Amino acid sequence: MVGSVKPMVVDRARARRWATAWALAFLMVAVVFLAAPPAAARPAAGGSSPASVFASISGPTAVAATPGGLFALTSSCTSVYAISATGKVTTFATLATSLNKCAGSALAVSPGLGNFPAGEVFVLQAGSLYEIPATGSTTPIAAALTLSNFTGGYMGLTFDYTGSFGYALIATGGKSGYVDSIDAGNQVQYLGTFGVPVEGPSVAPSSFGTAGGYLMAAQVSKSTVYSMSPGGAVGSFARWTNAEVVSFVPKLACSFSTTGDPYFIADTSSNSILAVPGSTFSSVTGSGLVLGASRGVGVGTMSSSGSTSSLFTVSGTLGGASYVTCPVGVTQKIDLSSQKLNGTDLNLIGFDPASRELVGVDPTNAPSEVFLLNGSTGAFVQKVAVGLDPTAVAFDGKQGALIVANSGSSNLSMLNATNYQELGHLSTGTGSAPVGVAFNPQNQKLYVASDGTNSLTVFSLANNLFPNQNQVTQLGGAPVALVVDPYDTNVYVLGNVQGTGTVWEFHAFSQVASLSLASQASSISVNNGTGTLYVTVPGSNELTLVAAGDTLASSISISDPVGAVFDPQNGLVFVLQGNGDLSIVQGSSVIDTYLFGSNPGPIVFDPVSNLAYGAADVTVSGVDPRIIIGGSG
């Protein structure tokens, strides 16, 4: 995870002697807080280290990174430094701190989850939490809030990427290892205590065995990694000599800017930030990483069972580390109840690239309206009257029209795609009940799939938004979705015939092929570079890949997939599941799974910002349901 953390290192040798004396005294008391874990793992001797100097900076005590930024704290306590992709160091912000020395400090950068703006930098010093905008500041910044009990030389910050802690910023601090979560509105929630001073926290990915979604934190004098469940249960998890920082290697490879380096270490002894190339971690994807602070310990891997082994050694005295993690997963949770959009079937049905706004529906409260959300922030924009029970949208860029399919009134609402003024209606036929609509810019034709008449209607819109003639083709089954493939300019209609899925291929007005699937299907998406189709087949618990030429390429086992979209920028497929999970597919494998929400609806994609969007019911602070926006980084 991206959150990185750093404690006191004004005089590292003196600090370590103090920590050792404290640990010995603690062991003499009669009450033992936690059962003693196994002996600390020792690093392997010898061998060259893959870490190399990336930037020079005096006394670095913490480092934090996202794909868009690398930041560091130093023992001066007053400044946050930004480091460019070429290793150039500049002052990012000046803190309004009264500390004479860094008795403890931590650093984290927001990946844009949980309504935290992406790129914001957070610094925790002696219980004061500073929030710095992504643009930085050279003037003193006031503390956003003060965390009680956070005193002494141990501080930690990390962001929750899994949702198990509500995508909050998590702070650890004090001699008793207090844990607080902070949301985007600066609301603080006490989560518990580790009972010992901890540093370098990180939340384990959901795929990390039975400890998935647990908060992990390091304890240097005990050479131990401790875990805390979302419910506050604490236990010793793993051993590593002078454990200082916990990180996790994501299944999706990611690095800072163009460097190709995903892991950075603050080396206090050499006054430098070290970088480690991604190839170092190719064999340990999904594992935890534990940094040992003492000279020569370096970095070990940590399995989901708690076993550790050396990955590489580092000769210096180390103060902090950060692994760059792509912010894939849920990025925002937005309460729309204030807009009287709070039905249990609230869903998203499309995206308007002209205004870069999401199009949604709430049939329970507004059966003849769509609502618009800002695609970047998720903020409510407006409601627009359309026909009854809108189900899908298409965009005609030539005429600047947003076309809404209304299944309840068997027509199309034609709207200005910029200001949403009504341009008129186009009938799809009595009882047609259109469920899908797509515009093919290659031939200027509009394709409408109707489940009431089991048909595909093709309108020619080359010169007229309201044509007088059209072509209707019977499908022999009930259509559920359709997609235009820019790879071969054809249109693919997905439907179900007598309990099995079918893909019908159309060129212009004519059907040219069809393909049968194993069981009933629910959604279809296309790789616009290769022509591969991605079809969710919940009846078979699989994502089916159909190669160009209408051949079944492969199937990926995914429980109850209900919707999928392809992300061309990252080569990923986002798959929503009926159980409330969001799975990320790369190639032919599921690389990670995220908690999304119950009763998920359709998933849509923004080709402008390369973001996937979906809606689900979630319970956060007692509010339900909410729109959830998933991002691809």
CORSULWO-V205431 format. One record per pair of residues at least 24 apart in sequence whose C-alpha atoms are under 6 Angstrom apart, sorted by the first residue. I is the first residue (numbers start at 1). GAP is how many residues later the second one is. D is the distance in whole Angstrom. If there is no record, write none. Layout:
BEGIN
i:I gap:GAP d:D
i:I gap:GAP d:D
END
This chain:
BEGIN
i:1 gap:246 d:6
i:1 gap:247 d:6
i:1 gap:324 d:5
i:2 gap:321 d:6
i:2 gap:322 d:6
i:2 gap:323 d:5
i:3 gap:105 d:5
i:3 gap:154 d:6
i:3 gap:155 d:4
i:3 gap:156 d:5
i:4 gap:60 d:5
i:4 gap:103 d:6
i:4 gap:104 d:5
i:4 gap:154 d:6
i:4 gap:318 d:5
i:5 gap:57 d:6
i:5 gap:101 d:4
i:5 gap:102 d:5
i:5 gap:151 d:5
i:5 gap:152 d:6
i:5 gap:195 d:5
i:6 gap:55 d:6
i:6 gap:56 d:5
i:6 gap:99 d:5
i:6 gap:100 d:4
i:6 gap:314 d:6
i:7 gap:97 d:4
i:7 gap:98 d:5
i:7 gap:147 d:5
i:7 gap:148 d:6
i:8 gap:94 d:6
i:8 gap:95 d:5
i:8 gap:96 d:4
i:8 gap:145 d:6
i:10 gap:65 d:6
i:19 gap:202 d:6
i:20 gap:201 d:6
i:40 gap:199 d:4
i:40 gap:200 d:5
i:40 gap:201 d:5
i:41 gap:198 d:6
i:41 gap:199 d:5
i:43 gap:254 d:6
i:43 gap:267 d:5
i:44 gap:266 d:6
i:49 gap:263 d:6
i:49 gap:264 d:6
i:50 gap:226 d:6
i:51 gap:223 d:6
i:51 gap:224 d:5
i:51 gap:225 d:5
i:52 gap:222 d:5
i:52 gap:223 d:5
i:53 gap:220 d:6
i:53 gap:221 d:4
i:54 gap:33 d:6
i:54 gap:219 d:6
i:54 gap:220 d:5
i:54 gap:221 d:6
i:55 gap:32 d:5
i:55 gap:217 d:6
i:55 gap:218 d:5
i:56 gap:215 d:6
i:56 gap:216 d:4
i:57 gap:214 d:5
i:57 gap:215 d:5
i:58 gap:213 d:5
i:59 gap:209 d:5
i:59 gap:212 d:5
i:60 gap:206 d:5
i:60 gap:208 d:5
i:61 gap:258 d:5
i:62 gap:204 d:6
i:62 gap:258 d:5
i:63 gap:258 d:6
i:64 gap:44 d:6
i:64 gap:258 d:5
i:65 gap:259 d:5
i:66 gap:258 d:5
i:67 gap:188 d:6
i:67 gap:189 d:4
i:67 gap:190 d:5
i:68 gap:189 d:6
i:75 gap:27 d:6
i:77 gap:25 d:5
i:85 gap:172 d:6
i:92 gap:44 d:5
i:93 gap:43 d:5
i:93 gap:44 d:5
i:93 gap:45 d:5
i:94 gap:44 d:5
i:94 gap:45 d:6
i:94 gap:46 d:5
i:95 gap:45 d:5
i:95 gap:46 d:5
i:96 gap:44 d:5
i:96 gap:45 d:5
i:96 gap:46 d:6
i:103 gap:50 d:5
i:104 gap:49 d:4
i:104 gap:50 d:5
i:104 gap:51 d:6
i:105 gap:50 d:5
i:106 gap:49 d:6
i:106 gap:50 d:5
i:106 gap:51 d:6
i:108 gap:49 d:6
i:108 gap:50 d:6
i:111 gap:216 d:6
i:112 gap:219 d:6
i:113 gap:54 d:6
i:113 gap:218 d:4
i:113 gap:219 d:6
i:114 gap:53 d:5
i:114 gap:217 d:6
i:114 gap:218 d:5
i:115 gap:69 d:6
i:115 gap:217 d:5
i:116 gap:68 d:5
i:126 gap:25 d:5
i:150 gap:24 d:5
i:155 gap:44 d:6
i:156 gap:43 d:5
i:156 gap:44 d:5
i:158 gap:44 d:6
i:160 gap:43 d:6
i:162 gap:51 d:6
i:164 gap:49 d:5
i:192 gap:40 d:6
i:200 gap:44 d:6
i:200 gap:45 d:4
i:200 gap:46 d:6
i:201 gap:45 d:6
i:202 gap:44 d:6
i:202 gap:45 d:6
i:208 gap:96 d:5
i:209 gap:95 d:5
i:218 gap:25 d:5
i:218 gap:26 d:5
i:218 gap:27 d:6
i:219 gap:24 d:6
i:220 gap:24 d:6
i:237 gap:69 d:6
i:238 gap:68 d:5
i:241 gap:51 d:6
i:242 gap:50 d:5
i:242 gap:51 d:6
i:243 gap:48 d:6
i:243 gap:49 d:5
i:244 gap:47 d:5
i:244 gap:48 d:5
i:244 gap:49 d:6
i:245 gap:45 d:6
i:245 gap:46 d:5
i:246 gap:43 d:6
i:246 gap:44 d:5
i:247 gap:41 d:6
i:247 gap:42 d:5
i:248 gap:39 d:6
i:248 gap:40 d:4
i:248 gap:41 d:6
i:249 gap:36 d:5
i:249 gap:37 d:5
i:249 gap:38 d:6
i:250 gap:36 d:6
i:251 gap:34 d:6
i:251 gap:35 d:6
i:251 gap:340 d:6
i:254 gap:72 d:6
i:255 gap:69 d:6
i:262 gap:61 d:6
i:262 gap:62 d:5
i:263 gap:59 d:6
i:263 gap:60 d:4
i:264 gap:57 d:5
i:264 gap:58 d:5
i:265 gap:55 d:6
i:265 gap:56 d:4
i:266 gap:52 d:6
i:266 gap:53 d:5
i:266 gap:54 d:5
i:267 gap:50 d:6
i:267 gap:51 d:5
i:268 gap:49 d:6
i:268 gap:50 d:6
i:269 gap:47 d:6
i:269 gap:48 d:5
i:293 gap:24 d:6
i:293 gap:25 d:5
i:326 gap:307 d:5
i:327 gap:306 d:5
i:328 gap:303 d:5
i:328 gap:304 d:5
i:328 gap:305 d:6
i:329 gap:301 d:5
i:329 gap:302 d:6
i:330 gap:299 d:6
i:330 gap:300 d:4
i:331 gap:298 d:6
i:331 gap:299 d:5
i:332 gap:296 d:6
i:332 gap:297 d:5
i:333 gap:294 d:6
i:333 gap:295 d:5
i:334 gap:292 d:5
i:334 gap:293 d:5
i:335 gap:291 d:5
i:347 gap:254 d:6
i:347 gap:268 d:5
i:349 gap:43 d:5
i:350 gap:43 d:5
i:350 gap:254 d:6
i:354 gap:63 d:6
i:354 gap:64 d:6
i:355 gap:63 d:6
i:386 gap:27 d:6
i:391 gap:44 d:6
i:392 gap:44 d:5
i:394 gap:43 d:6
i:394 gap:44 d:5
i:394 gap:45 d:6
i:405 gap:29 d:6
i:407 gap:26 d:4
i:407 gap:27 d:5
i:436 gap:45 d:5
i:451 gap:27 d:5
i:451 gap:28 d:5
i:454 gap:24 d:5
i:486 gap:42 d:6
i:487 gap:41 d:5
i:487 gap:44 d:5
i:496 gap:24 d:6
i:522 gap:40 d:6
i:523 gap:40 d:5
i:525 gap:40 d:5
i:536 gap:25 d:6
i:563 gap:39 d:6
i:563 gap:40 d:6
END
